[in-house]
Amino acid sequence: MSLTPANSKERFSSRVADYVRYRPGYPATILDALRDECGLTPESVIADAGSGTGLLARLFLENGNVLFGVEPNAEMRAAGEEYLRNYPKFHSVAGSAEATTLAAASVDFVIVGQAFHWFDPIATRKEFARILRPGGCIAVVWNERRVETSGLLRAYEALLREYSSDYAQVSARYPEDQRMAEFFAPGESRQRTFSNEQIFDFEGLRGRLLSSSYSPPKDHPNHEPMLAELRRIFDAHSENGYARIEYTTHLYYGRLEK
């Protein structure tokens, strides 16, 4: 199946529970960068495009911001509503990056966590420009799993490439400097990076694997062999019963020139 903005909206429907429990969050230092560079305050109104289960949204809600979580997938949206139910400034919106349903010039920031590579860039840029107030800022954030810093991470990467049918295709879609420059052009974007990590026992590592859209589902012939190989990797590389997954968190931010 080709990867398109249309079919991507349903890729995670069967993986919501694992996504909520096992996907990495985002470091709070992102807020510091946006305060310094884009004037983020607790009074800023935020639109989170592709808000999913609410992992990035929570960071801004804890900062005191009003936030509109825009999510096209019904299962992911419901999970986000449950995860963020104790934040009265959270508003769940059935919409997409290309058609948020939000009013024109209604938000100070548009943020995107991990979902940007699923969007149609031309339609998304037009929509973000429409809903942003003058001087508003866009922040695109994603966690990139490191693949060479430990034996476990090298083996985990090899597992994905062996057992997943479209891992290489999905990973190739993640934003790069050139793609982000094209999105913000003719304006400019800036980049910051931060360290991030997760510590898992075997069940946690298993859940992390199964939360990925490219992980073969239960009815796929690669599913059980993949889990057996994961067990072998964990037993060979874990320390004191735990495995460390390391990430580089990328932050691209800037303003659009209309």
C-alpha positions, 0 to 999 in steps of 0.5 A, spaced: 500 500 500 502 506 498 503 511 503 498 517 502 495 523 507 488 519 506 490 512 508 495 514 513 489 517 517 487 510 519 494 507 520 494 507 527 487 505 529 489 498 531 495 500 535 492 506 540 492 502 546 500 501 545 501 508 542 498 511 549 502 506 553 509 506 550 510 512 545 516 517 548 513 523 550 517 530 549 522 534 553 520 540 557 526 544 554 522 545 547 518 550 551 524 554 553 526 554 546 519 557 544 519 562 549 526 564 547 525 564 540 517 565 539 515 568 545 511 563 547 507 564 554 501 561 558 496 565 554 498 563 547 493 559 544 495 553 541 493 548 535 496 541 535 495 538 528 495 531 528 494 531 536 493 523 536 493 521 544 496 527 546 503 526 548 505 533 545 499 537 547 500 535 555 506 539 555 503 545 553 497 544 557 501 543 563 504 550 561 497 553 562 495 554 554 489 553 551 490 548 546 485 545 540 487 538 539 486 536 531 486 529 530 482 525 524 483 518 527 477 517 531 480 512 535 486 516 537 482 522 538 478 518 543 484 516 547 487 523 547 480 525 550 481 520 555 488 522 556 487 529 557 481 529 561 483 533 567 485 539 563 480 544 562 483 548 557 484 542 552 479 542 546 478 536 542 477 537 534 475 532 529 479 535 523 486 534 519 492 538 518 489 540 511 482 542 514 482 543 521 475 546 522 478 552 526 477 559 525 481 564 521 487 567 525 485 564 531 491 561 534 498 563 536 502 557 535 501 551 531 505 545 533 506 538 530 508 532 534 511 526 530 505 526 525 508 531 520 510 526 515 503 524 514 501 531 512 500 533 505 505 539 505 502 544 500 494 544 503 497 544 510 501 550 509 495 553 506 491 551 512 496 553 518 497 560 514 490 561 515 489 559 522 495 563 525 494 570 527 499 575 525 506 573 527 504 566 529 509 561 530 509 553 527 513 548 531 514 541 528 517 536 533 519 529 533 523 523 536 528 520 532 530 513 535 538 513 535 540 506 531 547 506 532 549 508 539 548 501 542 548 494 541 541 493 542 539 499 538 543 496 532 539 490 533 532 493 534 533 497 527 535 490 524 529 487 526 525 492 523 528 492 517 527 484 516 520 483 519 516 490 517 514 490 510 514 498 509 519 500 515 524 503 510 518 507 506 515 510 513 522 512 515 524 515 509 518 520 510 520 523 516 522 530 515 529 533 513 532 539 513 531 540 506 523 538 507 522 543 512 526 549 509 521 548 503 515 548 508 517 554 511 519 558 504 520 563 503 521 564 510 526 561 514 526 556 520 530 554 525 532 547 528 534 545 535 535 538 538 534 535 545 536 528 548 530 523 550 530 516 552 525 511 554 527 505 559 523 498 558 522 491 561 521 486 556 513 487 556 514 495 555 519 494 549 514 489 546 509 494 547 513 500 544 514 495 537 507 494 537 505 501 537 509 502 530 505 503 524 510 498 520 510 493 525 506 486 522 499 485 526 497 479 529 495 475 523 501 477 519 506 471 518 512 475 520 508 477 527 511 471 531 518 471 528 519 478 530 517 477 537 521 471 538 527 475 535 525 481 540 526 476 546 532 474 543 535 481 542 532 483 549 536 477 553 542 479 549 542 486 550 538 488 556 542 490 563 539 488 569 532 487 566 531 493 562 533 496 555 534 503 554 531 506 547 535 513 546 532 518 541 534 525 538 528 530 539 528 535 533 524 541 533 523 546 527 520 552 528 519 559 524 513 563 521 510 563 515 510 569 510 504 570 507 
